[in-house]
Amino acid sequence: MRNNLKIPIIIILSFIVCCSKSVAVPSNLSQASGENKSTELFMIADVNLGKEAGDISLSKVESAVALAGGLNKRFHIVPFSVRDSVAQVIVDQKKAPTAAEIAQNLNVDKLLFLNINRVENMLRVDISMVDADDFEEKSEGSGYALIHFINEKDEKVLYDPSLLSAVQRAVAVCLKDSMMYSNLEGKFNVIPAPAVIIGGIEFIDDPDLYMWDLYSRMAVASYDMIESIFETAKDCREYVIYDIETRDTIYSMFKLFFAENYKAPTKFEMEILSKFQVDYYITGTFRRIKEGSELELGLYKIKDEKLFPVRSVKGILTEDDLYKLRELSQSLTKQLLNIK
């Protein structure tokens, strides 16, 4: 089971403060949304939090969206306080405070509707972006991010960095600009990335050859192998990798309580992952041969509840050694996902 990294709360405060500053009201909303503006004015019309994401505060959502716009000055947002004040004025005028009415009063360019969901350690943000002048003109985008941090004092999840990354990815898809954050540094440098599940690695022994200890301990060896794949791939920029704990949580929702990591993927797994809109799947074989054992890893596209090969890599393990197998798994993962 993967342990989330615990860090002192003071390390996160600078992140939150930075986000909070991005929510400041523009000095002149009308001017900011004028004809010659370099940035657009967006308004969060609605935020829907899934059951497992209910502890995410709206202020964190506001900060994440504001910072996503402010990082490259592509857009800024109407703060909730301003939006709600305008809504109250409209109510006082005996009118319905609809999103369209508020947007018109603030001269907003785009309306954002957010759905935020969490499964164990994976966060997903879905954004519908609607043109304020033409509700028929809209775009949609999704963004994933793994949750990495837990407050060491109260064991509560620190959502801020993961929420920002997921929002950035969703916004980039909506704006059809996958590289809009590519010139930024560190964790701010993200691109839209598909979700990947690591599945079982099928162990194929040869009864005519001396049995290796790795094959007699398939459950241990296979789990170590997929954990090694995850640890190697978790910071890959081009993919968002589900950790094993989250994968198993998803399976348990469908009464699949024990994933046999030393067996080939099943049709039932594909049905489950298709329901969760997982894009790719990593699986492979660990086959006993005269030279030792051959490990092959493959990246597959999940479509119509089936696996379609994208690419594969292979290597030979010459020693019956768990640590050597771990090293080989890491090396092949880097080749498979083009990790430098």
Phi, psi and chi 1 to 4 in degrees:
 res  aa     phi    psi   chi1   chi2   chi3   chi4
   1 MET       -  132.9 -178.3  177.9  -66.0      -
   2 ARG   -78.8  134.6 -178.2  174.1   68.3   94.0
   3 ASN   -94.9  129.2  -67.5  -39.2      -      -
   4 ASN   -67.6  146.1  -75.1  -46.8      -      -
   5 LEU   -71.4  126.8  177.2   63.0      -      -
   6 LYS   -99.6  129.5  -63.1 -176.8  179.2 -179.1
   7 ILE  -133.5  153.8   59.3  174.6      -      -
   8 PRO   -60.8  146.4  -21.9   33.1      -      -
   9 ILE   -63.2  -28.3 -173.6   65.7      -      -
  10 ILE   -64.0  -27.5 -166.2  169.7      -      -
  11 ILE   -67.7  -31.2  -63.2  178.2      -      -
  12 ILE   -82.6  -22.0  -62.0  -62.0      -      -
  13 LEU   -60.0  -38.9  -72.3  178.8      -      -
  14 SER   -62.6  -34.7   59.2      -      -      -
  15 PHE   -64.6  -46.1 -179.6   92.3      -      -
  16 ILE   -66.1  -40.7  -61.8  174.1      -      -
  17 VAL   -62.0  -42.3  169.2      -      -      -
  18 CYS   -59.0  -44.4 -179.0      -      -      -
  19 CYS   -62.0  -42.3  -68.3      -      -      -
  20 SER   -63.4  -37.9  -59.9      -      -      -
  21 LYS   -64.3  -29.8  -69.4  179.4  179.6  179.2
  22 SER   -71.2  -11.7  -61.6      -      -      -
  23 VAL   -90.5   -0.4 -174.5      -      -      -
  24 ALA   -57.5  143.2      -      -      -      -
  25 VAL   -69.9  132.2 -176.9      -      -      -
  26 PRO   -58.1  143.0  -23.7   33.9      -      -
  27 SER   -62.0  -28.3   58.9      -      -      -
  28 ASN  -145.0   96.9 -172.0  -34.5      -      -
  29 LEU   -62.3  -37.7  -74.6  176.5      -      -
  30 SER   -65.8  -43.5  -63.0      -      -      -
  31 GLN   -66.5  -38.9 -179.5 -179.2    0.7      -
  32 ALA   -64.6  -27.1      -      -      -      -
  33 SER  -106.2   23.6   57.8      -      -      -
  34 GLY   -79.0 -173.4      -      -      -      -
  35 GLU   -64.6  -37.5  -70.9  -67.3  -34.3      -
  36 ASN  -104.5   24.1  -62.7  -43.0      -      -
  37 LYS   -68.6  151.2   65.2 -179.1 -179.0  -60.3
  38 SER   -94.3  -17.8   58.5      -      -      -
  39 THR  -127.2  159.4   61.1      -      -      -
  40 GLU  -101.6  163.5  -68.3 -173.9  -65.9      -
  41 LEU  -107.7  118.3 -178.9   61.6      -      -
  42 PHE  -109.5  155.1  -69.8    2.1      -      -
  43 MET  -133.9  129.8 -174.8 -179.6   82.2      -
  44 ILE   -77.1  110.7  -59.1  174.3      -      -
  45 ALA   -83.6  -35.2      -      -      -      -
  46 ASP  -158.5  145.8 -174.7   52.0      -      -
  47 VAL  -129.5  122.5  177.4      -      -      -
  48 ASN  -112.5  120.2  178.9   54.0      -      -
  49 LEU  -102.7  125.1  -62.0  172.3      -      -
  50 GLY   -65.5  168.2      -      -      -      -
  51 LYS   -54.1  -46.9 -179.7 -179.8  178.6 -178.2
  52 GLU   -80.1   -8.2  -61.0  -58.2  -39.3      -
  53 ALA  -107.7   12.4      -      -      -      -
  54 GLY   -65.1  -16.5      -      -      -      -
  55 ASP   -89.7    5.4   55.4  -22.7      -      -
  56 ILE   -83.0  122.5  -59.8  177.2      -      -
  57 SER   -77.3  151.9   67.2      -      -      -
  58 LEU   -64.2  -29.3  -68.8  179.8      -      -
  59 SER   -65.9  -33.7   62.9      -      -      -
  60 LYS   -68.7  -39.0  -72.4 -172.9 -178.2  -65.5
  61 VAL   -63.3  -46.1  176.9      -      -      -
  62 GLU   -58.5  -45.1  179.3 -176.6   29.1      -
  63 SER   -64.3  -41.0  -63.9      -      -      -
  64 ALA   -64.4  -44.4      -      -      -      -
  65 VAL   -67.4  -40.2  177.5      -      -      -
  66 ALA   -62.5  -44.1      -      -      -      -
  67 LEU   -68.6  -35.7 -173.5   51.8      -      -
  68 ALA   -59.9  -34.9      -      -      -      -
  69 GLY   -79.9  -36.9      -      -      -      -
  70 GLY   -77.0  -20.0      -      -      -      -
  71 LEU   -59.8  -35.7  -77.5  170.6      -      -
  72 ASN  -127.7   16.1   56.2   10.5      -      -
  73 LYS    56.2   30.0  -62.3 -179.2  173.9   60.2
  74 ARG   -74.5  -34.6 -178.9   68.9  177.7  -94.5
  75 PHE  -157.9  163.5   63.9   87.9      -      -
  76 HIS  -129.8  166.4   48.8  -94.6      -      -
  77 ILE  -120.3  156.0   70.0  167.6      -      -
  78 VAL   -75.9  120.9  175.5      -      -      -
  79 PRO   -60.7  150.0  -22.8   34.0      -      -
  80 PHE   -55.6  -37.1  -76.3  158.4      -      -
  81 SER   -62.0  -40.7   57.7      -      -      -
  82 VAL   -69.9  -45.1  173.1      -      -      -
  83 ARG   -56.8  -45.9 -177.4 -161.2   67.0 -179.5
  84 ASP   -71.0  -32.2  -64.2  -16.6      -      -
  85 SER   -66.3  -43.0  -64.8      -      -      -
  86 VAL   -64.6  -39.1  171.9      -      -      -
  87 ALA   -60.0  -40.0      -      -      -      -
  88 GLN   -67.0  -38.3 -174.9   58.3   52.8      -
  89 VAL   -61.4  -41.0  170.4      -      -      -
  90 ILE   -64.9  -41.0  -66.2  172.6      -      -
  91 VAL   -62.1  -42.0  169.4      -      -      -
  92 ASP   -62.6  -23.9  -66.5  -18.1      -      -
  93 GLN   -89.0   11.5  -64.6  173.1  -13.6      -
  94 LYS    64.1   32.8  -49.9  -60.7 -177.6 -176.3
  95 LYS  -116.3  162.4  -62.5  179.3 -177.8  178.5
  96 ALA   -80.7  125.8      -      -      -      -
  97 PRO   -79.8   62.5   32.9  -35.6      -      -
  98 THR   -72.3  160.6   63.3      -      -      -
  99 ALA   -59.3  -38.0      -      -      -      -
 100 ALA   -64.7  -41.2      -      -      -      -
 101 GLU   -67.2  -42.8 -174.3   72.3   22.6      -
 102 ILE   -64.3  -44.4  -61.7  170.9      -      -
 103 ALA   -60.7  -39.2      -      -      -      -
 104 GLN   -65.5  -40.9 -176.7  177.2    4.2      -
 105 ASN   -65.3  -30.8  -85.0  -91.7      -      -
 106 LEU   -98.8   -0.2  -69.4  171.4      -      -
 107 ASN    57.9   45.8 -157.6   14.5      -      -
 108 VAL   -78.8  147.3  164.9      -      -      -
 109 ASP   -88.6  -45.0  -64.6  -68.9      -      -
 110 LYS  -135.1  146.9  -64.0  -77.3 -164.4  -57.5
 111 LEU  -107.6  139.3  -64.1  172.9      -      -
 112 LEU  -115.9  131.6  -55.7 -179.2      -      -
 113 PHE  -118.8  118.2  -61.7   81.9      -      -
 114 LEU  -111.9  137.4  -78.0   75.6      -      -
 115 ASN  -119.0  125.2  -80.4  -69.4      -      -
 116 ILE  -122.4  124.2  -58.1  175.3      -      -
 117 ASN  -131.5  153.1  -69.2  -79.1      -      -
 118 ARG  -136.2  135.7  173.0 -168.4  170.1 -166.6
 119 VAL  -125.2  110.5  178.0      -      -      -
 120 GLU    53.2 -106.0 -158.2   65.8   42.6      -
 121 ASN  -104.9   11.2  -60.1  -45.5      -      -
 122 MET  -113.1  132.0 -177.2   64.6   78.3      -
 123 LEU  -111.3  137.2 -164.6   66.1      -      -
 124 ARG  -129.2  131.4  171.6  171.5  169.0  157.3
 125 VAL  -118.5  123.9  174.5      -      -      -
 126 ASP  -110.6  129.6  -64.5  -70.1      -      -
 127 ILE  -123.2  130.9  -63.2  178.9      -      -
 128 SER  -106.1  122.3  -69.9      -      -      -
 129 MET  -110.0  117.9 -174.5  176.7  -68.0      -
 130 VAL  -115.6  135.0 -180.0      -      -      -
 131 ASP   -69.1  127.1 -169.8  -74.6      -      -
 132 ALA   -66.9  -23.0      -      -      -      -
 133 ASP   -92.9  -16.8  -64.9  -36.6      -      -
 134 ASP  -148.1   96.8 -178.2    4.2      -      -
 135 PHE   -64.9  -13.6  -87.1   33.8      -      -
 136 GLU   -77.4  -19.3  -65.1  -61.4  -42.9      -
 137 GLU   -93.6  107.6 -175.9  178.7  -30.8      -
 138 LYS  -147.0  161.1   66.9  177.2 -178.5  178.4
 139 SER  -137.5  157.4   58.7      -      -      -
 140 GLU  -131.0  147.3  -62.7 -178.8  -20.6      -
 141 GLY  -151.7  150.0      -      -      -      -
 142 SER  -123.6  147.4  -61.9      -      -      -
 143 GLY  -140.2  137.4      -      -      -      -
 144 TYR  -111.9  155.1  -66.9   87.5      -      -
 145 ALA  -160.3  139.4      -      -      -      -
 146 LEU   -77.5  143.9  -92.1  178.8      -      -
 147 ILE   -87.7  122.4  -63.3  168.3      -      -
 148 HIS  -109.5  -26.3  -68.1  -73.7      -      -
 149 PHE  -114.9  142.8  -57.4  115.2      -      -
 150 ILE  -130.9  135.5  -67.5  178.6      -      -
 151 ASN   -66.0  122.8 -174.6  -11.4      -      -
 152 GLU   -66.5  -20.1   63.2  179.2    6.2      -
 153 LYS   -82.3  -49.6  -69.9 -174.3  177.5 -179.3
 154 ASP  -115.2    5.1   55.7   16.2      -      -
 155 GLU    64.9   17.4  -61.9  -67.1  -38.3      -
 156 LYS   -85.4  148.7  -71.2 -174.5  177.6  179.2
 157 VAL   -70.2  136.5  173.4      -      -      -
 158 LEU  -100.3  102.1  -65.0  170.7      -      -
 159 TYR   -81.0  -22.0  -73.6  102.5      -      -
 160 ASP   -49.9  -54.1  -54.4   77.2      -      -
 161 PRO   -63.8  -41.4  -20.7   34.0      -      -
 162 SER   -69.4  -39.7  -58.4      -      -      -
 163 LEU   -62.3  -42.6 -177.5   58.7      -      -
 164 LEU   -61.7  -47.3  173.9   60.2      -      -
 165 SER   -60.0  -44.1  -65.8      -      -      -
 166 ALA   -65.2  -40.2      -      -      -      -
 167 VAL   -65.1  -43.9  166.9      -      -      -
 168 GLN   -56.3  -46.3  -76.4  179.8  -93.3      -
 169 ARG   -64.3  -42.9  -69.6 -176.0  172.8  112.3
 170 ALA   -65.6  -41.9      -      -      -      -
 171 VAL   -63.5  -43.5  163.7      -      -      -
 172 ALA   -60.5  -37.5      -      -      -      -
 173 VAL   -67.7  -44.7  175.1      -      -      -
 174 CYS   -59.4  -41.4  -76.0      -      -      -
 175 LEU   -87.1    2.2  -65.7  176.3      -      -
 176 LYS    54.3   42.5  -61.3  177.9  175.0   59.5
 177 ASP  -137.4   82.6 -174.0   -2.6      -      -
 178 SER   -65.5  -19.9   62.2      -      -      -
 179 MET  -106.1   18.3  -55.6  -55.2  -71.9      -
 180 MET   -66.0  -20.0   65.1 -178.3  -68.9      -
 181 TYR  -113.3   11.0  -61.6  109.6      -      -
 182 SER   -73.4  -14.9   62.1      -      -      -
 183 ASN   -96.1    5.0   63.2  -23.3      -      -
 184 LEU   -88.6  166.2  -58.1  178.8      -      -
 185 GLU  -103.6  158.0  -64.0 -177.5   -3.0      -
 186 GLY    61.9 -140.5      -      -      -      -
 187 LYS   -70.9  -13.7  -64.8  -63.9 -176.0 -179.7
 188 PHE   -75.9  -17.8  -64.9  134.9      -      -
 189 ASN   -83.7   90.1 -173.5  -32.3      -      -
 190 VAL  -127.9  157.5  -58.9      -      -      -
 191 ILE  -133.0  158.3   59.6  175.4      -      -
 192 PRO   -55.3  132.7  -26.1   35.8      -      -
 193 ALA  -139.0  133.9      -      -      -      -
 194 PRO   -71.8  156.5   28.0  -35.3      -      -
 195 ALA   -88.6  140.4      -      -      -      -
 196 VAL  -129.0  133.5 -178.2      -      -      -
 197 ILE  -107.0  138.2  -74.4  -85.0      -      -
 198 ILE   -95.4  119.8  -55.8  169.2      -      -
 199 GLY  -102.6 -164.8      -      -      -      -
 200 GLY   -71.0  150.1      -      -      -      -
 201 ILE  -108.6  113.3  -51.5  -63.2      -      -
 202 GLU   -70.7  123.7 -175.7  179.4   11.3      -
 203 PHE   -89.8  122.2  -84.2   52.5      -      -
 204 ILE  -122.5  104.0  -54.6  172.4      -      -
 205 ASP   -87.4  165.4 -161.7    7.8      -      -
 206 ASP  -121.1  111.6 -172.2  -27.5      -      -
 207 PRO   -63.0  -17.5   22.9  -33.6      -      -
 208 ASP   -84.5   -7.8  -64.9  -31.4      -      -
 209 LEU  -111.1  156.8  -62.2  174.1      -      -
 210 TYR   -61.3  130.0  174.1   75.0      -      -
 211 MET   -72.6  127.5  176.2  178.1  -81.4      -
 212 TRP   -77.1  154.8  -83.9   12.0      -      -
 213 ASP   -63.2  -31.4 -175.1   53.1      -      -
 214 LEU   -60.3  -32.9  -71.3  170.8      -      -
 215 TYR   -82.3  -27.3  -72.8   84.2      -      -
 216 SER   -77.6  -16.8   63.6      -      -      -
 217 ARG  -120.7   52.2  -62.0 -169.6  -59.6  142.5
 218 MET   -59.2  -40.0  -68.1 -173.6  -64.4      -
 219 ALA   -61.8  -43.9      -      -      -      -
 220 VAL   -70.0  -47.3  173.2      -      -      -
 221 ALA   -64.5  -41.8      -      -      -      -
 222 SER   -68.8  -39.3   60.1      -      -      -
 223 TYR   -65.4  -42.6 -173.3   84.1      -      -
 224 ASP   -60.9  -37.4 -171.6  -88.7      -      -
 225 MET   -65.2  -47.3 -165.1 -174.4  -53.9      -
 226 ILE   -73.0  -27.4   62.3  174.6      -      -
 227 GLU   -68.1  -37.6  -83.8  -72.1   -6.5      -
 228 SER   -64.6  -39.7  -63.4      -      -      -
 229 ILE   -62.6  -44.6  -66.6  171.1      -      -
 230 PHE   -63.2  -47.9  168.4   74.9      -      -
 231 GLU   -61.4  -32.9  -71.8  -62.7  -31.5      -
 232 THR   -74.6  -34.7  -55.3      -      -      -
 233 ALA   -98.2  -10.7      -      -      -      -
 234 LYS   -62.3  -27.3   65.9  179.8 -178.7  179.8
 235 ASP  -101.9   13.5  -65.1  -39.4      -      -
 236 CYS   -64.6  130.2  178.2      -      -      -
 237 ARG   -71.7  -31.1 -175.9  168.1  174.7 -101.8
 238 GLU   -84.9  -13.0  -75.3   72.3   24.1      -
 239 TYR  -139.4  152.0  -59.7   94.8      -      -
 240 VAL  -108.8  116.6  179.6      -      -      -
 241 ILE   -98.9  123.9  -46.1  -65.9      -      -
 242 TYR   -66.7  134.4  -84.0   83.6      -      -
 243 ASP   -76.2  165.5   66.9  -37.8      -      -
 244 ILE   -68.5  -35.0  -50.2  -50.7      -      -
 245 GLU   -60.5  -43.7 -176.8  179.2   -1.0      -
 246 THR   -69.6  -40.3  -56.0      -      -      -
 247 ARG   -56.7  -47.2 -178.7 -156.5   69.0  177.1
 248 ASP   -68.6  -29.9  -69.3  -13.3      -      -
 249 THR   -64.7  -42.4  -63.5      -      -      -
 250 ILE   -61.1  -46.2  -69.4  173.6      -      -
 251 TYR   -60.8  -40.7  -73.2  166.6      -      -
 252 SER   -65.1  -25.9   67.6      -      -      -
 253 MET   -62.7  -24.0  -67.6  177.6 -178.0      -
 254 PHE  -111.1   25.1  -66.4   85.0      -      -
 255 LYS    67.4   19.5  -49.1  -58.6 -179.5 -175.9
 256 LEU   -99.1   91.5 -179.7   58.2      -      -
 257 PHE   -90.3  -12.2  -64.4  108.2      -      -
 258 PHE  -139.9  106.8 -176.6   72.9      -      -
 259 ALA   -86.5  122.5      -      -      -      -
 260 GLU   -88.2   99.0  -63.4  176.5  -58.3      -
 261 ASN   -70.8   -6.0  -62.8  -50.0      -      -
 262 TYR  -103.5   13.9   47.2   84.8      -      -
 263 LYS  -121.0  159.0  -69.8 -172.3  176.5 -179.1
 264 ALA   -66.4  154.3      -      -      -      -
 265 PRO   -61.3  149.3   21.0  -32.4      -      -
 266 THR  -106.6  163.3   65.5      -      -      -
 267 LYS   -62.9  -35.5 -173.9  176.9 -174.2  -59.8
 268 PHE   -63.0  -39.3 -173.7   39.1      -      -
 269 GLU   -59.8  -43.8  -76.3 -177.0   71.6      -
 270 MET   -64.7  -36.3  -64.3  -52.4  104.5      -
 271 GLU   -63.1  -42.7  -68.2  172.9   -0.8      -
 272 ILE   -64.4  -50.3  -65.3  172.3      -      -
 273 LEU   -67.6  -30.2  -60.7 -178.7      -      -
 274 SER   -65.7  -36.6  -66.9      -      -      -
 275 LYS   -64.4  -30.7  -72.3 -179.2  172.4   64.0
 276 PHE   -92.1    6.4  -87.1   78.9      -      -
 277 GLN    57.3   36.8  -61.3  178.4  -40.8      -
 278 VAL   -72.5  134.9  176.2      -      -      -
 279 ASP   -86.1  -43.7  -58.4  -71.8      -      -
 280 TYR  -132.3  162.6  -69.2   93.4      -      -
 281 TYR  -141.1  132.4 -170.2   88.9      -      -
 282 ILE  -105.3  126.3  -66.9  175.9      -      -
 283 THR  -147.1 -175.5 -176.3      -      -      -
 284 GLY   173.4 -166.4      -      -      -      -
 285 THR  -134.3  150.1   57.4      -      -      -
 286 PHE  -126.0   96.2 -173.8   53.4      -      -
 287 ARG  -108.0  127.9 -174.5 -173.6  -56.6  -87.3
 288 ARG   -73.2  128.7 -173.3   77.4  164.1   90.3
 289 ILE  -135.3  172.5   57.9  176.1      -      -
 290 LYS   -60.4  -37.0  -69.9 -178.6  179.0 -179.7
 291 GLU   -74.6  -12.6  -65.1   82.3    2.1      -
 292 GLY   147.4 -109.1      -      -      -      -
 293 SER  -145.4  140.2  -76.5      -      -      -
 294 GLU  -103.8  123.2  179.9 -174.8   73.1      -
 295 LEU  -103.4  123.4  174.6   60.0      -      -
 296 GLU  -119.9  127.4 -179.9  173.7    3.6      -
 297 LEU  -114.5  139.3  -63.4 -179.0      -      -
 298 GLY  -132.9  144.9      -      -      -      -
 299 LEU  -102.8  126.8  178.8   67.0      -      -
 300 TYR  -125.2  142.6  -66.2   80.2      -      -
 301 LYS   -86.1  132.5  174.0   71.5  175.0  175.6
 302 ILE   -92.8  119.6  -59.2  175.8      -      -
 303 LYS  -147.8  130.6 -175.8  178.2  179.8 -178.9
 304 ASP    53.3   39.6  -59.6  -34.2      -      -
 305 GLU    62.1   26.9  -59.2 -179.5   -5.1      -
 306 LYS  -132.1  161.8  -63.2  178.5 -178.5  178.2
 307 LEU  -102.6  131.0  -68.4  177.1      -      -
 308 PHE  -121.4  122.2  -65.4   85.9      -      -
 309 PRO   -64.6  137.9   23.0  -32.6      -      -
 310 VAL  -106.7  -52.4  176.6      -      -      -
 311 ARG  -165.4  163.7   58.5  179.3  171.3  -90.9
 312 SER  -147.1  158.8   63.4      -      -      -
 313 VAL  -138.4  158.0  -66.3      -      -      -
 314 LYS  -147.6  158.2   61.1  176.6   64.5  175.7
 315 GLY  -155.9  163.8      -      -      -      -
 316 ILE  -107.5  131.5  -56.7  -65.1      -      -
 317 LEU  -100.5  121.1 -177.8   70.3      -      -
 318 THR   -99.0   -6.6   58.2      -      -      -
 319 GLU  -125.6  144.0  -61.6  178.2   52.7      -
 320 ASP   -82.0   72.8 -177.4   14.0      -      -
 321 ASP  -140.4  125.0 -174.8  -69.6      -      -
 322 LEU   -63.4  -37.9 -176.9   62.6      -      -
 323 TYR   -68.9  -37.7  -64.6  100.1      -      -
 324 LYS   -66.9  -36.3  -65.2  -67.6 -175.6 -179.1
 325 LEU   -65.1  -38.8  176.0   58.6      -      -
 326 ARG   -62.4  -44.3 -173.2  179.8  -59.3  166.9
 327 GLU   -62.5  -42.0  -68.9  175.6   -3.6      -
 328 LEU   -65.2  -41.0  179.0   59.8      -      -
 329 SER   -60.6  -42.3  -59.1      -      -      -
 330 GLN   -65.2  -43.9  -66.3  167.8  -15.5      -
 331 SER   -63.0  -45.8  175.0      -      -      -
 332 LEU   -68.4  -32.8  -68.1  179.4      -      -
 333 THR   -63.3  -42.7  -59.9      -      -      -
 334 LYS   -61.7  -40.0  -69.5  178.6 -179.5  179.0
 335 GLN   -67.5  -42.5  -65.3  177.6   44.1      -
 336 LEU   -62.9  -41.7 -176.9   68.7      -      -
 337 LEU  -103.3    9.5  -58.8 -179.5      -      -
 338 ASN    55.4   45.7  -63.2  -43.0      -      -
 339 ILE   -88.3  126.5  -61.1  172.8      -      -
 340 LYS  -103.3      -  -62.2  179.1 -179.8  179.1
